């Protein structure tokens, strides 16, 4: 898996097994089946929206961002905080970490986001419910970086 520079400090993967192609497949943009995301511990079904590398402007940290959509994450019957954290940890360990470990580029943190609908990265929308958490990687495990 290789990474190519797109839009300044954001990188997207390229090549046959690259993250950008997987991300395009996730939305069905290339006509293929979406990338399967395992059912979450809370019972929610999530779909992959996009994934990319984000190098911070100081060049000190590289984040792998994995953005998921699960319409049921918002509303009256939405999972509580603890269930959402378990879902985000699960997505980090079972979906994001294997992909990060498969690339030679160093990644310092993984960011997992889960929203009730897709929104462009970096934009806000008061009608969108979105949760995100940052994880460090130690001993091949995602460690939640609570703030």
N, C-alpha and C positions, 0 to 999 in steps of 0.2 A: 504494500500500500504506500503510495507517495502523496505528498501534499503540494498543492500549487497555490500561489498567492492570488487572492482575489480581493478587491476593494481595500487596499491598504494593508492593515494588519490582520484581516480575516483571511484564513486559509481554508480551502476546501480540498478534500481528497480527490485524487484522480486515478484512473486506471480501471482495470476490469473489476476488481473487488473494492473499489474506492468508496469512501463515505459519500461523496457527492452523488455517485451513481445509485448508491443504496437510498440516499435521501430522495432522489428523483423517483425511484421505484416506490418509495413509501407513499408518495402522493399519486402514484400511477401515471406520472407525467411521461414516462417512456413506454406506456402501454403494457408494462409487466405487472405481475401481481405485487401488492404491497409487501414490504418487509414485515414478517410476522413479529408481533410483540406478545410475549407470554401474558396470560391473564394476571392481573395484579392481585396481591394478597387480600385487598379490600373487596375484590370481586369486580372492580371496574375493568373495562376493556379500553386500552389505550392504543392509539396509532401514532407512528413516528411522523412528525411534521418535518423536521430537518435536523441535521447535525453538522458541525463545523468546528474548526480550531479558531480560537480567538486569542491573539497575542496581545498582551497589555502594552500600552504605549511606552512604558519604561523598559520593555523587553525582558523583564525579570520573571514573568509568569506566563505560562501557556495554559489556556483553559480549553477543554473539549466540551462543547455545548451540545446537549441532546435535548431536543424540544419535542414533547409529546402532546397529543390532544386526546382528551377523554371528556365528552360532553357531560357526563354524569358527575364530574368533580365539583360542580356548582349546584346549588339548590338545597331544598329542604332535606333530601335524602342523601346528601353528599357525605362522604366519610369524615370522621372527626380528625383532629390534628394528628393524633398518634397513628391512626390508620394511614393518613396521607404521608407521614414521614416513613412508615414502613414501605409504602408503595414506591416512594422516591429512592429509598435505599435498595429495594429490590431491582428497580430499573437500572440503577448504577451498577450493582454487582452482576446482574444476569444479562443485561443488554449492552450497556456502555463499556464497562471494563474490558470484556473480551475484545471489543473493537479497538479500544485504545491500546491494549497490549499487543495487538497485531500490527501496529505501525512502528517504524523505527524512530519516529519523531518523539522527543520527550514531551510529556504532558504533566503539568504540575497539579492541576485540579480538574475535576469533572463537575459540570453544572447540569443538573437535571431540572427541567421545567415541565409542568403539567398544567394545561389550560383547558377551559371548556370549549374553546374554538381557536383556530389558527389566527395568528396576528404576526405581521412582519417583525423581525428582530429589531429591537431598539425603539419600537413604537409603543405608545400606551393607548389604551381604550378603556374608558370607565365601565363599559358593558362587558368586558372580558374578565373572567375570574382566572387568575394564574398564580400558581405556587412554584417556587423554585428553591433549591438548596444546593450548596456547594459541598463537594466531597474531596478529601485528599485521598491519596492512594498509598497504602502501607501494607507490605506483606501480601500483595495481590488481593486486597480487600478495600472496598470503599469505606472511608471513615467520615461520618457526618461532621462538618465544620459548623457547629451551632454558633450563631452570633447572638 
